[in-house]
């Protein structure tokens, strides 16, 4: 008998995106017992009312304030009970067979506690949705890979794309679509709620790996991620949140590097005023 699945979608002022996401999930559900919960982070654009009107059967949690991505996902995880939990961004779209495919991919790897698919944007271009543990060297390498994908020599782009279409164990997969075994997630204490937005997925995967599990990247499963919506609507606030989480991550995992990163960001005029709390 297949393991059951709970899908957790967190939303904040993303009415159009989340309605499209819900439509895609219901049009292409997994071939197993499943349920879905939407956790709304105190949206002000009518998102929760629109969900209640268009999808009355969907469980909806209306938080009284914006608690951030990690905390809202934890609310959804704790309010569900399935064996597997899928954290799915509100700006994603799924096609036939992909949710089931990701579940099967994880189930066939007994050492893996989490799995993520190949993410592509609306034009079908692949994004870097997995990587090495965040560190100065890994961040530089990820930026280089991004540049190669965007405008690198064709032979190098083809080589990188071949790698990105190879199933492999990695340090982290994107929280935009992250499937995890509930028992493993609960053993590591779920997502660290001190991250408001960004880096919580890498931190979560690091906790799973520290507990002896592996993280699977399954590129044969493809999910569309209409990324960049938050940055487009509030670029300054989004950048601020990213820098806060980046500094927090370094303080937690690489404390010797954090002061240097803070100095570097300040020198560039992009450091946030708040000290990280992690």
N, C-alpha and C positions, 0 to 999 in steps of 0.2 A: 504494500500500500504506500502510495506517495505521501511525502510529508506535506502538511498543510502550509499555506502561505498567507501572511498578513502584509498588505501594502500600506505604507505610511507616506502620505504626501503632506509636506509643510508648505503653506502659502502665505504670502504677504503682499497685498496690493497687486495681485496678478490674476485678476478675474478672467480675462480672455484666455490666458495660457492654461490655467488650471481647469477651466471648462473643456478645453480641447484635450488636455491630458486625460481627464476623466472619460471623455468620449472614446479616446483611443484604447484605454484599458478595458472598458466595457465592451468595445467592439472586438477586442482581441484578448480575451481572458486566458489565464493559464488553464491547463487541462488537469486540474486538481482542486481540492477544496480550498477556497480563498475568501478573504474578506478585505475590506479597504476602509481606511480612516483618513480624514483630512483634518489637519490641525492648523487653524488659522491664527496667525500672529497679530491679532488686533488690526486687521486691514481697515482702511478708511475709504476704499473705493467700491464698497458694496460687494466684495468677493463672497463673504459667507452667505449673504442673502441670495446671491445668484446661484450658489451651489445648492442651497436648500430648496430653491424654486425649481431648478433644472434637474437636480439629482436628489430627490427627497429620500431615497433609500440609502444614500451614503451617510455613514456616521460622520458627524461634524463636531469638532471641539473648537469652541470659540474662546481663545485665551483673552483675558482682560487687558493684557499689555503685550508688547513685542518682546518676547523672551529670548529671541535669537534662534538660529537654525538648530544647533545641537540640543538645546533644552526642549524645543518644540518636538523634535524627532523623538526624544526620550519620552515625552508625554504620550505620543502615539504608540511607541513600543510597549510601554507599561499598560496601555489600554487595549492591547491585543493579546492573543494567546497562541498563535500558530507556531509551528516548529521552525519555520523560516520567516524572516522579516526582510522585506524589500523597502529600502529608503529610496524614494523616487521623487525627483525634483518636479515642481509644478510646471516647469518649462520643457518637459520631455514628451515625446510621442512614441508609442510602441506599435509595432506591427504584428501580424499574425505569427504565432509560434515563438515569439522572442521571450516573453515572460517564462513560458514553460521551458524554453531552451536554456535560460540562465539557471533555473532551478535544477534541471538535469545536470548541467555542467558542474554545479557545486556538489550535487549528490554523488557524482562519479569520482570525486576527489576526496576521499575520507580524511586526508590530512588538512584540507582547506576548511577554514571557518567562514570565509567571505569570498565573494566573487563579483566581478564587474564586467560589463560588456564592452564592445567597441562603440564609442560614441561618435556620432557624425552630426554635423550641423544641418541646417535646412537645405543647403545646396549639396549635401552628401559628402562634404569634405570631412575627413577624420580629425578629431581633436586628440591631444595628448591626455588621455584619461587614466594613466597609470604611470608609475615611475619608481625611482629609488627614494629612500628615506630622505626627507628634507635636510639639507646641509649646505654650506656654501658651495661646495663642488657640485652637488646634485642640482642645485638651483641654476648654476651656470650652465650645466649640461642640458637641463630641460629648456632653458631659453635658447640655446644653440639649436636644439632639435626643432623648436618652434620656428626658428628662422629658416632652417632647412626646408621644413614643410611649406612655408609661405613663399619663399623665393630662392631656394637653393638650387644647385645644379641638378638637372633632371636625373642623372644616374644616381646621385646621392639621395634624392627624394624617393626614387623607386626602392633603393636599398632600405631606407627607413620605413617605408610603407610595408615592405615585406616583413620586417621585424614586428611592426605594429599589427600585423595580421597573423601572428604566431601565438598560439596558446602558451602561456608561461606563468610561473609563479613570480610575483613581484612584491615590492614592499608596500604598495598602496594602490587602490583603485578609487576612482572619483566617487564622491558621495552623491553625485547627481543620479546615479543608479547603482546602488550598493546592496547586494544580497548577503545576509548574514544568518548563521545558525543562532537561534535564540539562546540556547544554553551557553554558547561561547560569549555572546554579547553580554549576557547577564553576569557571567563570571568576571568579566573585566570592568563591570560597572557602567555599561552603556557608553554614550558619548560624553566627553568632558564638557560640562556646561559652562566652563569658564571661557570657552571660545564662543563668541557671539556669532561670528560668521567667518568662514574660511579656515583652513588647516585642521578642522575637527575631523575630517575624514582620514587624513594622513595620521593624525594622532590616534584615532580609533584603530586603524590597521596596525599601527605600531604596538598598541596594547594587545591586540590579538596575537601578533607574532611573538611578543614577549611571553605570552602564556603558552607558547609551544605550537601555535597554529600556523597555517600558511594562507596566503592571499592569492587567489586565482584571477588572472586576466583571461577572459574567454572571448576572443574577437570574432568567433563564429556567430555570436549573438550580437545584434546591432540594434541600438536605440538612438533615436533622433533627440538631440539636445539643442534647443534653441537658445544657446548660451548668450550671455552679455546683456540680458534684459535689465537686470538690476543696475549694472554699470551705465547703461544708456539713459536710464531715468534719473539716476542720482549718482553721477560719476564721482563727485568729491566725497560724499559719505561712504560710498562703496570702497574707494581707495583707502580712506581712513580706517575702515573696518579691516581691510586686508592687512594693512601695516600693523595694526594693533595685534592681530592674530599671528602674524609673522614673528613679531617681537616676542609675543607670549610663547610661541612654539620654541623659539631658540632659548628662551629663559628656562623652559621646562626640560628640553632635550639636549641643548648645547649651551649651558650657562656661561662657558668661557667665551663663546662667540657673541653672546647677546650685546655686551657693551660696544663691541666693534661694529655690529650691525646698527645699533642705535646711533653711533657716531657717524657712520656712513650715510644713513638716511637723513640725519640732521644736516650734514654737509650738503646734501642734495636738496634740502628744503622740503622733504617729503615725510619726515618723521611725525608721528602723531604726538599730541601733547600728553596723553595719558600713559602712565606706566602699565605694562602688562600685569595681569593678576594671576597668571598661571605659574 
